[in-house]
Amino acid sequence: MRGNIIKNLNINQNNQLKYLIIKNPLDLQIERKDIFYRESYSEIIDYIKFLLSSEVVSSEIKIKKIKGSILIDAPYGSDILRYIKLIAKTFTLKFVKLNFSEIRKSPDDFILNFPNIFDNLAKNYRDAKKLEQELKEKDKTIERALKFIFVVENQQEFFQRNYKDIHFDIFEHLYYELKNKMENFNFNENGIIFLGINHLENSLCRASFKLFDFYLKIPTIAENERRIILEKISEEISTNHTFDVGRITSLTDGWEVKDIRELISTAYLRNVAKLNDSINDITETIEKIIDKGEFIPSYLISLNSIQNKLGEFQTPINSSIVQSINQNKKFKIELSKVDHKKIPELESKLRAEIEKIKSQRISNFMVQQLYEDAASENYTELLVILDKMKKKEPLEDYDRKLLAEYSFILNDPPNIALILLEKAKKRIDNIKKAFRKE
């Protein structure tokens, strides 16, 4: 078969697939009403339909060789992943994403095996397709082979770097691996629709784009879109609670879908916890949460990640800008005089935003949110780690890596951190019950 993906029989298949979470379309609990549909999403749907329209679609295209992959630039906090799940459910595709809890145990092994994961998915599809063809004549009810829609989010922390190459990314790594091992890398012919998602601006290399058929940028939601989202949320929450949609819309400039939903959930739960039925307008509560910085929207977290990245490579802001210019020159992209004049202004804005973040006092409520995030992602693992710390037992390498991701926990003694983590888990469960989500 033309475009067969890399062969490596020496690597155990199950050892590679442990890095994935694979869900059948019937197991995806997502509905159209759960998604804020953006106009740019229509291009994703059109592309998926095109790939599914013909098994040999790539051989019919002479202008551009089709690979079966698309790179999506989406802001932090968007509902892009939920939308892709909806696509998988609608078009009967197996939804595949990375299993980060497993990857964190051995990131180096994951990077080494990542290209071979595609081979295993392709083998699964080909085996299912072969079985379908063999039994088709005998059994008309045979389950047909389902394609995979494989989502990979670019994560800078995949790489344990000992060099100052900010632009190196997972897609670049994958491109060079597949380029060297395949005649014509074609995911679609092997039962895979590959969707790469990037959240960080200017983090991708030129080579990364060669891995995909085309690039799509999802813009941050505009003011009128935030209003629509808030109006929908106001209809979903208890009839005893209301808020000023226009006022909250004006206060959430730059916020994304996930941010807005979590903000209202937080305000709703805080008001419910007061056990005061006389207060049913939560506008003031929402305003206080925003004003006090007790909820950090995704775009500010993104700016903070820039600061962390610069600190990690011990690169001051000035030199990072020079480095970016040199990187552009490397790819023969000439900066105009106008662009050069903008650099001090951009530097000033970035520095101001970073200082704004650094100057914000972390309130008790913000600490609670950090614990809630930790509890929602790695509750069980952190419980074990904190218990080890409490008993003064040695930590494994994986324990230390995971703890580094939630370093704020070290501000509290292990016994206190355990209590705060358990309380955070209970608050998360209460929020899910309040919004009738499992």
C-alpha positions in Angstrom: 0.0 0.0 0.0 1.3 3.4 -1.0 2.1 5.6 2.0 2.5 2.9 4.6 3.6 4.4 7.8 6.9 3.4 9.5 7.7 -0.3 10.3 9.3 -1.1 13.6 8.6 -4.7 14.7 11.1 -4.4 17.6 8.9 -2.1 19.6 6.0 -3.6 21.5 2.6 -2.3 20.2 0.9 -2.2 23.6 3.9 -0.3 25.0 3.2 2.4 22.5 -0.5 2.5 22.7 -0.3 3.1 26.5 0.5 6.7 25.5 -3.0 7.1 24.0 -6.6 7.4 25.2 -8.9 5.8 22.5 -12.6 6.2 22.7 -15.3 4.8 20.5 -17.8 7.3 19.1 -20.7 5.9 21.2 -18.7 6.6 24.4 -18.3 10.3 23.6 -20.8 12.2 25.8 -21.0 15.4 23.9 -23.9 17.2 22.1 -24.1 20.0 19.6 -25.6 22.3 22.3 -22.5 21.9 24.4 -20.3 23.7 21.8 -20.1 27.4 21.0 -19.9 27.1 17.2 -17.5 29.5 15.5 -17.5 30.3 11.8 -14.0 29.0 11.4 -15.1 25.6 12.6 -16.9 25.0 9.3 -13.5 24.6 7.6 -12.6 21.7 9.9 -15.9 20.0 9.0 -15.4 20.6 5.3 -12.0 19.1 5.5 -13.2 16.0 7.4 -16.0 15.4 4.9 -13.5 15.7 2.1 -11.2 13.1 3.6 -14.1 10.7 4.3 -15.6 11.1 0.8 -13.2 8.8 -0.9 -10.7 6.1 0.2 -8.4 7.2 -2.6 -8.9 10.9 -2.3 -5.1 11.6 -2.3 -4.6 9.9 -5.7 -7.1 12.1 -7.3 -5.4 15.4 -6.3 -2.6 16.4 -8.6 -2.1 20.0 -7.4 -1.3 19.1 -3.8 -0.5 15.7 -2.3 -3.1 15.1 0.5 -1.7 13.8 3.8 -4.9 13.7 5.9 -3.7 16.2 8.5 -4.5 19.8 9.5 -2.8 22.1 12.0 -5.1 24.2 14.1 -3.9 27.3 16.1 -6.4 27.7 18.9 -6.4 30.0 21.9 -6.1 28.6 25.4 -9.5 28.0 27.0 -11.3 27.3 23.7 -13.7 24.4 23.2 -11.8 23.0 20.2 -11.2 19.6 21.8 -14.9 19.2 22.7 -15.7 20.2 19.1 -13.4 17.5 17.7 -15.1 15.0 19.9 -18.4 16.1 18.5 -17.0 15.5 15.0 -15.8 12.0 16.0 -19.2 11.2 17.3 -21.1 12.6 14.3 -19.0 11.0 11.7 -18.4 7.7 13.6 -14.7 8.0 14.1 -12.6 6.7 17.0 -11.4 9.7 19.0 -7.7 9.5 20.0 -5.7 11.8 22.3 -2.5 11.6 24.2 -2.5 10.1 27.7 -0.5 12.7 29.6 -0.5 10.8 32.9 1.4 8.0 31.2 3.6 10.4 29.2 4.8 12.2 32.3 6.3 9.0 33.7 8.8 8.7 30.8 8.6 11.7 28.4 11.9 10.7 26.7 10.5 7.2 25.9 7.3 8.8 24.6 9.3 11.1 22.2 11.3 8.2 21.0 8.2 6.1 20.3 5.8 8.8 19.2 6.4 8.3 15.4 5.8 4.6 15.8 2.4 5.2 17.4 1.0 6.1 14.0 2.2 2.8 12.6 0.3 0.9 15.3 -2.9 2.9 14.7 -2.6 2.2 11.0 -2.0 -1.5 11.7 -5.2 -1.6 13.8 -7.2 0.0 11.0 -5.8 -2.3 8.3 -6.5 -5.4 10.4 -10.1 -4.3 11.0 -10.5 -3.4 7.4 -9.2 -6.8 6.3 -11.6 -8.6 8.8 -14.5 -6.5 7.5 -13.8 -7.5 3.9 -13.4 -11.2 4.8 -16.7 -11.4 6.7 -18.7 -9.0 4.6 -20.1 -11.7 2.4 -21.0 -14.0 5.3 -22.2 -11.6 7.9 -24.0 -8.4 6.8 -24.0 -7.1 10.4 -20.3 -7.1 10.8 -18.9 -4.0 12.5 -17.1 -1.9 9.9 -13.6 -0.6 10.4 -13.6 2.9 11.9 -11.0 5.5 11.1 -9.2 7.3 13.9 -9.3 11.1 14.4 -6.0 11.6 16.3 -5.6 14.9 18.2 -2.1 16.0 19.4 -1.6 19.2 21.3 1.8 20.8 21.1 3.4 20.7 24.5 6.7 22.4 25.1 7.3 20.3 28.2 7.6 17.1 26.1 11.3 17.9 25.6 13.9 17.9 28.4 16.1 20.5 26.7 19.6 21.2 27.4 19.9 23.8 24.7 18.3 27.2 24.0 16.0 26.3 21.1 12.6 27.8 22.0 11.2 27.0 18.5 11.7 23.2 18.7 8.4 21.5 18.9 6.7 18.1 18.8 5.5 18.5 15.2 8.9 19.3 13.9 10.3 16.2 15.6 7.5 14.1 14.1 8.0 15.6 10.6 11.6 14.7 10.4 11.1 11.2 11.8 8.3 10.4 9.3 10.0 12.1 6.4 13.0 9.8 6.8 11.0 6.6 7.3 8.2 7.0 4.8 8.1 7.4 1.0 4.9 9.5 1.1 3.5 10.1 4.5 -0.3 9.7 4.1 -2.3 9.4 7.3 -5.7 9.2 5.6 -4.8 6.1 3.5 -3.9 4.3 6.8 -7.2 5.2 8.6 -5.9 8.2 10.5 -7.1 11.8 10.4 -4.4 13.7 12.2 -5.3 17.0 13.9 -2.4 19.0 15.4 -3.4 21.8 17.9 -1.0 24.6 18.9 -1.8 27.1 21.6 1.5 29.1 21.8 2.2 31.8 19.2 5.5 31.7 17.4 6.3 28.3 18.9 6.3 26.3 15.6 9.1 25.7 13.2 8.7 25.9 9.4 9.2 22.1 9.1 6.1 21.6 11.3 3.8 23.1 8.7 5.1 20.6 6.1 3.5 17.8 8.1 0.0 19.2 7.5 -2.3 19.8 4.5 -3.1 23.3 5.7 -3.1 25.6 8.7 -6.2 27.1 10.3 -6.2 29.8 13.0 -9.1 30.0 15.4 -9.6 33.6 16.6 -10.4 34.5 20.2 -14.1 35.1 20.7 -15.3 38.6 20.1 -17.5 40.8 22.4 -20.8 39.8 20.7 -19.8 36.1 20.9 -19.1 36.5 24.6 -22.6 37.9 25.1 -24.1 35.0 23.3 -22.2 32.5 25.5 -23.2 34.4 28.7 -26.9 34.5 27.6 -26.8 30.7 27.1 -25.2 30.2 30.5 -27.8 32.4 32.2 -30.4 30.1 30.8 -28.6 26.9 32.0 -28.1 27.9 35.7 -30.8 27.9 38.4 -33.8 30.1 37.7 -33.2 31.7 41.1 -29.9 33.1 40.0 -29.3 35.8 37.4 -26.5 38.2 36.3 -26.0 41.3 34.2 -25.0 39.8 30.8 -23.9 43.2 29.4 -21.8 44.1 32.4 -20.0 40.7 32.5 -19.4 40.8 28.7 -17.6 44.1 29.1 -15.4 42.8 31.9 -14.3 39.6 30.1 -12.4 41.0 27.1 -9.9 38.4 25.9 -11.6 35.6 27.8 -12.4 32.2 26.2 -15.4 29.9 26.4 -13.9 27.7 29.1 -12.9 30.8 31.2 -16.4 32.3 31.0 -18.1 29.1 32.0 -15.8 28.4 34.9 -16.1 32.1 36.1 -19.9 31.8 36.2 -19.7 28.3 37.8 -17.4 29.7 40.5 -19.6 32.7 41.3 -22.7 30.5 41.3 -21.2 28.0 43.7 -19.9 30.8 46.0 -23.4 32.3 46.2 -25.0 28.9 46.8 -22.5 28.2 49.6 -23.8 31.3 51.5 -27.2 29.5 51.9 -28.9 32.9 51.4 -32.0 32.6 49.2 -32.6 36.3 49.2 -29.5 37.0 47.0 -30.3 35.8 43.5 -28.3 38.3 41.4 -24.7 37.1 41.3 -23.4 40.0 39.2 -21.6 41.6 42.1 -20.0 38.3 43.1 -18.7 37.8 39.6 -17.3 41.4 39.5 -15.5 40.8 42.8 -13.9 37.6 41.6 -12.6 39.4 38.5 -11.4 42.5 40.3 -9.6 40.6 43.0 -7.9 38.4 40.4 -9.4 35.3 42.1 -9.9 33.7 38.6 -7.0 33.8 36.1 -8.3 33.7 32.4 -6.4 31.6 29.9 -4.8 34.5 28.0 -3.0 35.6 31.2 -1.9 32.1 31.9 -0.5 32.1 28.4 1.5 35.3 29.1 2.8 33.7 32.3 4.0 30.7 30.4 6.0 33.0 28.1 7.7 34.4 31.2 8.4 30.9 32.5 9.8 29.9 29.2 12.1 32.9 29.1 13.2 32.1 32.7 13.8 28.5 31.9 16.2 29.3 29.1 17.8 32.1 31.2 17.0 34.5 28.4 16.0 38.1 29.2 13.3 39.8 27.2 15.7 41.9 25.1 17.8 38.9 24.0 14.7 36.8 23.3 13.5 39.4 20.8 16.9 39.4 19.1 16.8 35.6 19.1 13.4 35.8 17.4 14.8 38.1 14.7 17.7 35.8 14.1 15.4 32.9 13.8 13.4 34.8 11.2 16.6 35.5 9.3 17.4 31.8 9.4 14.3 31.2 7.5 14.9 34.1 5.1 12.1 36.2 6.4 13.1 39.8 6.2 11.7 42.2 8.8 10.7 45.6 7.4 11.7 48.9 9.0 8.2 49.2 10.3 8.5 45.8 12.1 11.7 46.9 13.7 10.1 50.0 15.0 7.3 48.0 16.6 9.7 45.8 18.6 10.3 48.2 21.5 6.5 48.8 21.7 5.8 45.1 21.8 8.5 44.5 24.3 7.1 47.2 26.6 3.6 45.7 26.4 4.8 42.2 27.1 6.9 43.5 30.1 3.9 45.4 31.4 1.6 42.3 31.2 4.2 40.1 32.9 4.7 42.7 35.7 1.0 42.9 36.1 0.8 39.2 36.7 3.8 39.2 39.1 2.3 42.1 41.1 -1.0 40.4 41.6 -1.4 39.1 45.2 -2.4 35.4 45.2 -5.5 35.3 47.3 -6.8 32.3 49.2 -9.5 31.8 46.6 -6.8 31.8 43.8 -4.9 29.1 45.8 -8.2 27.1 45.9 -8.4 27.3 42.2 -4.9 26.0 41.8 -5.7 23.1 44.0 -8.9 22.5 42.0 -6.9 22.3 38.8 -4.5 19.9 40.4 -7.4 17.8 41.8 -9.2 17.7 38.4 -6.0 16.5 36.5 -4.0 14.3 38.9 -5.9 13.9 42.1 -5.0 10.3 42.8 -1.3 10.7 42.0 -0.9 13.8 44.1 -2.6 12.1 47.0 0.0 9.3 46.9 2.9 11.8 46.6 1.7 14.0 49.5 1.2 10.9 51.6 4.8 9.9 50.8 6.0 13.4 51.8 4.0 13.2 55.0 5.6 9.9 55.9 9.0 11.3 54.8 9.4 8.5 52.2 11.7 9.0 49.2 10.0 10.3 46.0 10.3 8.6 42.6 11.5 10.4 39.5 7.9 10.6 38.2 6.7 11.9 41.6 9.2 14.8 41.4 8.3 15.6 37.8 4.6 15.7 38.6 5.2 17.8 41.8 7.1 20.3 39.7 4.0 21.0 37.7 2.1 21.9 40.8 4.9 23.5 42.7 2.5 25.8 44.7 1.7 22.7 46.8 5.2 23.0 48.4 4.1 26.2 50.0 2.0 24.2 52.4 3.0 21.4 54.8 2.1 17.9 53.4 -0.7 17.4 55.9 -2.3 20.8 55.1 -1.9 20.2 51.3 -3.7 16.9 51.6 -6.6 18.6 53.3 -6.7 21.4 50.7 -6.5 18.9 47.8 -9.4 16.8 49.2 -11.5 20.0 49.7 -10.8 21.0 46.1 -12.0 17.6 44.9 -15.2 18.0 46.8 -15.8 21.5 45.3 -15.2 20.1 41.8 -17.8 17.4 42.4 -20.3 19.9 43.7 -19.8 22.1 40.6 -20.4 19.1 38.4 -23.6 18.2 40.3 -24.8 21.8 40.2 -24.5 21.9 36.4 -25.7 18.3 36.1 -22.4 17.1 34.5 -20.9 13.7 35.2 
